Amino acid sequence: MTNWHTIELDKNSNQNNIYAHVEICPESPWFSGHFPDEPILPGFATLSMVFDAIQLISNNKLVLTGLKKIRFKQVIKPGDRLEIKAETQNNIHSYSFTVHANGIHACKGRLLVDYFNKT
């Protein structure tokens, strides 16, 4: 699935602190699986957007190696405005993140990443 969302990095973003605005296509197939007459974005898709934002700022191709302390607090619906903030915690391979939907805390946790072809 491609082009189901667009990510715009804030000009203050760098490899250690990422600030991004996300727009999700309201017709995205992600919304069709949850729930009839009440579409919401699945948690996996939310985590995918966070990883995509981290990948955009990286100079290397990354792979997701782990998830820690993931908490979903608010559903994300078609048309919601999303903001992602992610920052490294003394380790370039670990990003603590928050996702806000229309200014409301929707998700938080930590993504662990590594270089794709680490040798």
N, C-alpha and C positions, 0 to 999 in steps of 0.2 A: 504494500500500500504506500503510495507516494503522494506528496502534495496535499495531505489532509490537514496540514497546519503550516503556518509561516512563523518564523522566529526572527525578531529584530533585536540585536544586541544593543544595549545602551553604550554610548561612547565612552563611558567610564569603566567598561568591562575590561578585565585582563585575565590571565590564566589563573590567578588566585581568587578573584572576586568577579563573579558573573552576574550581570543584571540583564534580564531579557523580557520583552513583551511578546506574547504569543496570541495569535488569532487562529481559531479552529474553524474549518469550513463546517457550517451548520448541517450540510448534507453528507458529512463524513460517515462512512459505513460503521465507524466505531460506535456511533450513537444508536444504530439499529439493534444492537444486541442487548441493551439495557434500557429500559424495560418498555413493553408496549404502552404507547400513549404517554410515557414519561421518560424520554431519552436522557441518559447521563453518560458521561465519559468513563470508561472502565479505568480502574486504577493503573493497570499495566500501561495504558496509553499515556497517562499522566507522567509516569516514571520515564517512559520513552521520550517525552518532550524535554524533561530535565537532562537526560543523557544527550539528546541532540544539541541542547544549548551548550553543554560542556564540550562536546565534540567540535562545535563551531569555533570555539576560542583556542582549541588545541592545535599545535603545530604537527601533531602526530595522529595517526588513525588509532582510535581507542576501542577497547572491548569492555563491556560491563562484567565485572568479576564478582560483585556481591551487593547486597542490600542490607541495611541495618536500621533498626528502630523506625520503620516506615509507619506513619500514622495518617490516616485519611479522616479529615474532620468536616468536610463540606463537599457536597456533590458539585460536579462541574456539568453545566448544561449547555446546549447549543447557544451560541451568541455571547457567552461569558467572556469578559476581558481577563486575560491571565497575565500574571507577573511571576517570573521565576528569579529567585536569588540563590546563588550557590557560592560557597567559599571553601577553600581548602583548609584543613585543620592540621597544620605542621606536616602535611604529607600530600604531595601533588596527586597521589592516587586515591584520595578520599575527599569527597565533597559533601559537606552538610548543606541541605537545601530547604527552601520553603517555596510553596506555590500559593499564590493568592488568586482567588476568582472574584472579580468585582470588588476588590479590596478586602475580602473576607478570607481568613486563613483556611486553605483547603487541604493542604498536604505538607508533610515535612518528613525528614529522614536523612539518611546518608547513603550515597552511591559510591561504590568502590570500582575503580577503573584501572586498566593497565594498557600498555602499548600493545597494538595488534600483533606485530611480528617481533616481539621481544627476543633478542638473541644474546 
